[in-house]
Amino acid sequence: MFVLVEMVDTVRIPPWNFQRQLNEAVAEELNKKLANKVVYNVGLCICLYDITKLEDSYIFPGDGASHTKVHFRYVVFHPFFDEILVGKIKYCSQEGVHVTMGFFDDILIPPESLQQPAKFISDEAEQVWLWEYETDEGAHDLYMDQGEEIRFRVTDEVFVDTSPTGPATTKTDTLAQPGQLTAAPPPEDSGEKKEAPYTLIGTICEPGLGLLSWWNS
């Protein structure tokens, strides 16, 4: 679930931190920059583990801060495929069951990976998936309620590059003539759903739901 990743970065130390030990100042700046951030194709950064090498520090013209190239190891949340994890149901939607581990929320179990037969119920009160659990006495509906503990196996991961991009350009069929007004481009939809930079895709493990152990007790 957690791995050590070797990284290299140039750390800027402002002048007011020169009185501190270099290792302490560098560690603080690295955690400010990386902690709780997703690094593309690496994972969710948790905290600094150790500093393995400090190269020479330089002060560049026009900047009173020091710049030091640092080799370090960082603790990263990056589960391997087929690893079994335990989380809690955050909410349900037509996309599937959304799971949280407390410090990481972008976990999705799609409908085809739920225990079958499964059915999605949506009304004014709530949206919930249920598993029609078959017993000798007949079928029983086991609801996947919010906050229920769940065991799942990691089957895939999705990284999305969320780096800022330049303004979009619009293409016109004809060039505007001198003095001719052109229509303004339509405003962007501010309610557009943002993609998560790192998402885990999983499947429910048997028995999968705390409800099942409760039912059999």
N, C-alpha and C positions, 0 to 999 in steps of 0.2 A: 504493500500500500504506500509506504513512504520509501523514497530512495535518495541516495546522495548523488548529486550532480556536480561535476567539476565545471567551474565557470571562470571566465577572465573578464575583467571590466576595469575601466579607468575611473577612479573615484576622485571627486573634487572635494577638498576640505577647505571651508571658508576660513579666513584669517582669525576670527574670534575663537576657533577651536584649536589653534596652534599650541595652546598651553596643555592640551590633553595628550595622553599617549596616542601614538599614531594608530596602533591596533584598535584601540577603543573608538577613536573617531571614525576610522574606516568601517568598523563593524556597524556603528550606528547609521552611517550613510547608506551602506548596503541594505540594511533592513528597511530603511525609509524607502528605498528605491524598489525593492523586490518583494517584501513581505506582503502576502495576500494578493499578489499579482500573478497572472497567467503568462508564462513564457511560451511562445508558439512552439509546438512540437516537443515541449519539455514537460509542462504540467503546472500545477498550482504551487507557487513558492510559499514555504511556511516560515522558515527562519534560517539564519546563518549557522552553519555547523562549526567551521573553523577556517582560518586563513592559512594557506600553505606557502605563499610567497609574496613578498612586497618588493617591487622593483623601485628604482630611483624615483624621487619626487621632483617635479619641475614646476616653476612659476613662469607663466607666459606673460609677455608684454600686454599691458592693459587689463590684467586680471590678477588681483592680489592673492587669489587662492592657490593652493598647491594641487597638483594633479599627479596621482600615483596609480600605476598599473598594478592591479591586484589579482592574484590567483587564489581562488577560494572554493570551498565546497558548501553547497546549500541543500537543506532538507526540502524535498519536493514531493507533493502528493501526486502520484502517478501509478495507479494500480495496474497490474499486469492482466492480460486477457485470461479469463476463466478464474480469476480470483473471486472468492466469495466474501462479500461485505455485508454489514448490518446497518440499516438506516431506518428512518421513519417516513411514513407517507406524508408528504407536504400538502398535496392536493391532487385531484383527478381531473382530467380533461379528455376530450375525444382523441387527443394525441397519445394518451396512455396514462400511466401512473407516475407522478413526479415525486421523487424521493430526496430527502435531505439527510446529511450526516452531521448536521450542526454547523460545521465549518465549511461545508461544500454542498450547494443546493442544486447544481445542474446535473441531475441524474434522471434519466427517463427510461421507463419500462414500457415499450410499445404494446399495443393490444395483442399482437400475435405472440408476444413473449409472456403473456399472462397465463395463469392456469386455466385450462379450458374444461367446460364451456364458460366463457366470460361474457358479461353483458354490461353495457354502459347505460346508466340511468341519469337523466338530466331533467330537473324541474326547477321551480322557483326557489326552493329551499337549498338544494345542493346538487352537485354533480359527483357521481361516485360510480366506480366499477364494482361489480359483484361477481363472485365465483359460485356457480351452481354446483355445490359439493354433493356428490352422489354417495349415499349410504344404503344400508340394507333396508332402512325405513323410508327411503325415498330421497328426493333432492332437497337440499337446504341452501338458502341464499346466505353466503358469507360476504359481508360488505367490507370493502377496503377503505375503511374510515381514516380520516385525517388523524395523524399522530400514532397510528398503529405501527408497531415494529415489524420490519420486513427483512428477509434475507434474499439477496440477489447475487447473481453471477455476472461479472463484467464480460460483455461480448464484443463491444466495439467502443471507439472513442472518436470524437469529432473536434478538430481544432479549426477555429475560424479566425482569420487575420482581421483584427479590428483596428488596425493602424489608421490614423486619419488620412483621408484622401483629398485631393484638390476639388474645387467646385466643378459640378457637372456642367458640360457644355451642351447647348441645344443646337440642333441642325435645322436650317431653314431650306425650303425648296428653291426659293428665289432670293436674290440679294435685294436689300432695300435700296430704293432710289433716294438721291439727296432730298432731304426735307420730308421724306415719308416716315410716318410713325410705325414702329414695329410693336407687335404685341409682346407684353411681358410674359416670361415663362411662368407656368402655374406654380404656386407656392408648394413647397415640400410638405408632405404629411407629417406633422410633428408627433402624431400618435403612432408612428410606425414602430413595430416591435423590434427591439434590438436583439441581435443574436448573441448568445453567450459565447465567450472566447474558447471555452473548453467544456464539452458535454460528454458524460459517460452514458452509454447505452447498455442496458442489462436485461436479464431474464430472471423471473422468480425461481427460487430454489425450492425444492420440496423440503418440509411442508410449506415453506414460504410465508405463511401468515401466522401471527400469534393467535388469531381467531381459531385456527384449527386445533391447536393444543388446548385452548380454552373449551372448545366444543367436545373434545374427546375426554376431558377430565371429569 
